[in-house]
Amino acid sequence: MKTPTKHDIAKKKIVDSARALIAERGFSAVGLSQILEVAGIPKGSFYHYFASKEAFGEELLRSYMHDYLINIHALFATPDKNGAQKLFSYLDFWRCSHIKGQVGDKCLIVKLAAEVSDISERMRRIMETGTASVITHVSQVIKIGQEDGSVHSALPAHKLASSLYQLWLGATLMTKITHSSHPMDEAWQTSLTLLGCTADQINPAARKGE
């Protein structure tokens, strides 16, 4: 494994430090000086690390998707849970991130999708690839649930995964608009129906985020 250089470490620090700021304010609203200030990097040195703000945005999204996929892999790698329980652990993680979590925990895809898709094709492609990977992971868990009998829908796993992801993406946007958890509560119930599951099949503690 390649040992990170000081340049690599500083670059990662900028990306990691700016994630919460971008998640709160958006991409276009945050200036280069603000990015460097939050990272504790001398002003005027941005272009030493990134060719452009767009290049920074690309690295930010790649880093976010990498960490996000690690998180959901950990949620799914639980041998003591069936497929449905693994899946609803992920949905509960999603819900709690936006209802109870800090700004930095919230989904950059939700925050940036509409904004950057129109201004950066390269950033849009990173989001497209990243969300496709998430849907693939979810479809694999749904298939496990169909095989172990905890998911009762006979629809193709990938179709179910795509529908769930779009449902929760929309619910997250409505949560932002309404400042209410009600859209996600409805998404939870719709997910149970879509997958052919009942509430008593899912660990109650996971539903409450305990």
Secondary structure by P-SEA (a helix, b strand, c coil): cccccaaaaaaaaaaaaaaaaaaccccccccaaaaaaaacccccccccccccaaaaaaaaaaaaaaaaaaaaaaaaccccccaaaaaaaaaaaaaaacccccccccccccccccccccccaaaaaaaaaaaaaaaaaaaaaaaaaaaaccccccccaaaaaaaaaaaaaaaaaaaaaaccaaaaaaaaaaaaaaaccccccccccccccc
